[in-house]
């Protein structure tokens, strides 16, 4: 029989959220639930190549994991020893699947939501939320997560350990969330998923091999949320937004690693299947007539995706959508993003007047000074533009960002009069 275990790894990854969620509900201990799933996964790697996959992989993993967790609990309590490694496993047949289904199918949605919500514990910093979700929900190794965050393995291990310790000291209630509680729980979960996405999307060209998979993992989690809440338009908007943004990845960087702005990208390189899926999702969400921030952002991304060239971009609609987003989710970043559309519609002076009041709040933000420099340059105020670009370079997060701003400075040097 083939020794290829790729299909098993794929099945384990797909079943992981449901299985870990059910084990967490059963044991009420995050570490024990994770250990029980790992033990079940190890037994799957041993049993499935010989016997083939069970009809319901999640049910099999829940049953085997629960038995392993009970054994581990007994061992810790010094009541009974674990069975011998070669002891026969009754869990290898499918007859437990029906029982597990009765126990767990009704709670599946709440199990996964609870698992995601625990990773979004309000006491945890965003970086720990993301790391914990990638470890517990997605099953990425500490080494993979550390590489994505550009930190050492031991530092990431400590980060995850601290997150678990904080959750243990201030646990999330284990009762199933009621209908009234779900919107409150969904908000932090959706935000965490989008944070995972942005950790990958904001990576520079040289960081892409390590961090781009975070975008794909966030999209997978977004699909999971949409399966749990298929009639929730904000979940459609979130998934659409991630798909539409990720579709641009092949065109975002030049061969030398420099950033290519949206208006300069080769749109034939954009991933069309992802765009078509994203457009269908945002169109479906709009029909629900319950607008939200993710839908607004996805609608903006959709307008860019629908424009065959940069010149065909509907800046009026983008400006209106940003205005609506400002009402739903007031933020200086939203206003800064809107200023680009305002500049396209009404000129650089109007855009500059919009963002200058944000100077105090965005004084340490790279993109604020970059945008301000661009608007000043368009107005011919090259001295002020040069000062803004210099400040932006000092705040750049990557060599690619700094190189992009240096191009603006070089153009100012080549054309000091602004003519």
N, C-alpha and C positions, 0 to 999 in steps of 0.2 A: 504494500500500500504506500502511496506517496507520503513523503514526510513534510510536504509543504503545509505550513500552518497559517498561511495568509488568510484563508477563509475563516479560520477560527478567531484570529485576532480581530477581523472585521465584525464577526458576530458578537464577540465580547464587548467591543466598543459600542455597538448599537444597543446592546442590552444593559450596559452598565448603569445609566441613570435610573432605570426602573428597578434594577436589582439592588443597587446600593440604597436607593430611596426606601424600598421595602424593608431591607435589613436594618436601616437606621430607625424606621418606625418600630421594628420588632425589638431591637436592643437598646434604643435610645442612647447610643454611644457612638460618636462619629468614628473614633479609632477602631472600635470593635467591628462596626459595619464595614469599614474599608478592609480590615484584615480578613473578615469572613468572605468578602467578595474575592479578594486575592486568592484565598485558599480554594474557593470554588473555581476560579479561573485556572489555577494550576491543575486541578483535577480534570477540568474540561480538556486541557492540552494533552492530558494522559489518556482520557477515555474516548473523546470524540474521534480521533483518527482511527481507532479500532472499531467503534460501534456506529459511527456516523453521528450527525447532529441530532439532538432531540427535536420534537415538533415545536416546542416552545422553549427557546433558549433562555429567556428571562426566568420562566418558571423553574427550569432545571437549576439555574444559578441561585435563585432565591432559596430553593429547598436545600441544595447542597451547602450553600453559604450559611443558612440558618443552623443546620446540623453542626457544621464546623465551628460556628460561633458559640453554640451551646457547649460543645466539647471544650473549647478554649475557656469559657467561663467556669466550667467545672474544674478544669485543670488549675486555673488560678485559685479556685477555692479549695484545692487539694481534696476534692471529693472522689473523683475517678480520673483515671489516666485516659489519654487519647487512645483510640484504637490503633492497632498495628497498621503500618503503612500498607501491608498487603491484605488487610482485611477486606472482605467483599463489600462493595458499595451498593446498597439497594437503590441509590439515587440515579443509577445509570439508565433506568427505564423511563418511559414517559408516564407511568401510571400516577405519579405525583402531580402531574401538570394540572389535572382537573381540580385537585384539592387546592393547589396553590392559586389557581385561577379564582376559585371561590373566595379565597382569603384576600387576594391582592388586586384583582381587576378593578373592583369598585373604588379602590384607594389609589390606583396608579397615578391619576392626575395629581392628587394631593401629595403623594409620596415624592414625585419629581419636583413639584413646586416647592415643597418643604426643603428638599435637598438644595435646590437653587437658592431659596431664601436664607437658609443657614449660611451659605457661602457669602450672602450679602448682609451679614450681621451688621447692624448699624455701628457697633463698637469697633469694627475693623476699618483700617485705612483702605483706600481703593486698591492699592497695590497688593495688599494681603487678600482682599476679596477676589481679585483676579487670579492670584496664584492658587488660592484654595479651590476655586471653581475648576481651574485647569487640572488640578491634581485629583480632586474628589469626583467631579462630575465627568470630566473628559478623560481622566486616566492618564494624562501625560506624566512622564517620569520627572523627577526633580531635576535631572540633568537637562531634559528638554526645556523645562520652564526656565531654568537658570540661564540657558543659552539664549532664550528669547528675550529675557530681561537684561542680558549682558552683565550678569553677576556670577559669582562663584557658586558651586554646588552647595557648599556648606552654608553660605549666606542665605540661599534660597530655602534650604532645609530648615534653618532657624526661623525664617519668615513664616513658613507654613506651620511649624511647631508652635510659634507664638500665637498664630491665628486660632489654631485648635484649642490652645490653652485658654484663650480669651472666651471662646465660645463655651467651653466646659464650665468656666466660672460664672457665665451669665447666659444660660441656655435659652434658646428659642422655644416657645411652647410647642408641644408635639401634637396638639389636637388639629384635626383637619380644618383648614381655613374655610369659613363660611362665605357665602356669596358676597356679603357686605365687605368682607376683609380682603377679597381677592384683588380689587383694584389697588389697594394699598400695598399688597405684597408684590403685585406685578410690576409696579413702578421701579422699585429697587432692583428687581431681577432683570428687567429690560435694560436698565442703566448699566448694570454689571456686564451684561452681554455686549452692549455697545462699547464699553470700556475695553473689553477684550479685543473687539474688532479694531478699535483705534490704536491699541498697542502695536498691532501688526501694520495698520494702514499708515501710521506716522513714521514708520521705519525708513531710514535712508537706503539708497541703492545697495550699499555694502552690507546692510543689516537684513536685507530682504530674505536671503535664504533661511535665516534663523527665525525671523519674525512674521513673514507672510503667512505661515501656517496658522497663526493666531486668527487671521481674518477668516480662514476656512473653518476653523473650530467655532468661531462666533456665529458664522452662518449656520453651521450644524446645530448649535444651541438655539438659534432663532427658529429653525425649522421645528425643533422639538417644542418650543413654546407655542408655535402656531398649531401644532397637532393637539396640544393641551387646550388651547383656546381658539378654535377655528373660526369663531364668529367675532373675534376681538380685532377691530380695525387697526389699533395701534401696533399689534403684533404683526399684522400684514405690512404696515408702514415700516416697522423696524427691519423686517427681513428684506423688503424692497430696497430700503436705503442701503443696506450692506451689500446687496447684490449689485446695485447700480454703481456704487463706488468701487467695489472690488473689480468690476468689469473693466475699469480703466487701467488696471495694474500694468498690462503689457506696454502701455504708452507713456507711463509717468516719468520714466528716467531715460536719459540718453546713454549710449554705450559707455561714455566716460563717467557715468554716475551722476551727472548734473540733473537738476530738476527740470522737467518740461511742464510749463503751466498748462492748465486745461485748454485755454484757447489756442495753444500751439501744438497740441497733441495730434498724432496721426490717428484719426478716429476709425480707420479701417482696422487698427490693431485692437480695438475694444472687443471684449468677449460678448458676442451677440446673443448666445443662448441665455446668459445671465441677465442681459439687458431685457430681453423679451419676457423672462420670468418676472423681473422686477417691475416692468411696466404693467403686466397683467395684475400683479398684486396691488399696486397703488391704485389702478383703476377700480379694482374690486373693493378696496378699502373706502374709496371716496363714495361709493354707492351706499355705504352704511350711514352717511351724513352724521358722523360723530368725529369731527376733526380733532387731531392731536399733534403734538410736536414732531413725532417721528413721521407721521403722514406728511406734514408740511415740508420737512427736510427731504423726504423721498420724492415729493412732487417737484421740488426744485431740481433734484438730481435727474428726474425724469425729463424735465424740459431740456437739460443739457444733453441727455441721451438721445432725445428725439431730433435735435438739431444736427443735420448732416454736416454742417460747417459751423465754425464759431460765429460767422456773420449772420447766420440764421437763428441764433439764440434769441428767445423771447424774453428780453430783459424786463419788459413791463410786467409780465406775469411773475417773473422771479422777484422783482421788487415788491409786488403785492403779497406774494407768499411770505417773504421775509417780514413784511409789516405785520401780517397775521401771526407769524412766529414770535415777533416781539411782544404781541399782546398775550400769547399763550405762555411764553417762557422768556420773560424779560432778561436780557443779558447783554453786557457790553460786547461780547463776542458776536452775538447775533447782529447787533447794530453795525459792527465792523464789517461783517460779511455782507450786510445789506448795502453798505456804502459802495461796494463794487458795482452793484446793479444801478445805484443812483448815479454813479459816475458815467456809466454807459448811457443812461437816459438823459441826465441833466447836466453832465459835465463835472470836471474835477473840483471846481469851486464848491458846488453843492455837496459833494462827497466829503470834502475837507471840513466844511462847516458841520457836517453830521458827526465826524469822529473827533474833532478837536476837544469837545467836552469830555471825552473819555480818557484824556491824557493821564490823569492821576491814577485811574483804576487800571490802565493798561500800560503803565510806564515800563514794566518789565517784560512786556509781551513782544516777541520778535515780529509777529505779523502786523502789529499795530504800526510800528516804525517803518516796516517795509511798505505798507499801503500808504502811509502818510508821505513817505519819500516819493512814491510813484505819482501821487496826486500833485505834490509840489513841483515835481519835474514837468508834468504836463502843463502846469501853469507858468513855467519858465522861471520859477524861484529856485535857481540851482544851488545857491548857498544853503538855503534851508533844506533842500532835498538832500544835499550831500551830508549834512549833519544828521538827518533822519536815517539815511542809509548806513552811516557809520555806527550809529546807535544800534541799528538792527544787526549788523555784523557782530557786535559785541554780545548780543543776546542769542545768536544762532545756536541751534542744538546739534547741528551736524555740519561737516565740511561742505556738503551739497547746498545747504541753506546759505552758508556764508559765500560760496562761489556764485550763487544766483544773485545775491545783492552786489557782489563785486562787479558783475556785468553791468548793473545799473550805474555804478560809480565810474566804470570805464567809459560808458557812453557820455556821462557828464563831462569827463575830462576831454573826450574827443570833440565835444560840442559845448564849450563853456558858456557860450552866449545864450544857449537855449534856442537858437534860431533853427 
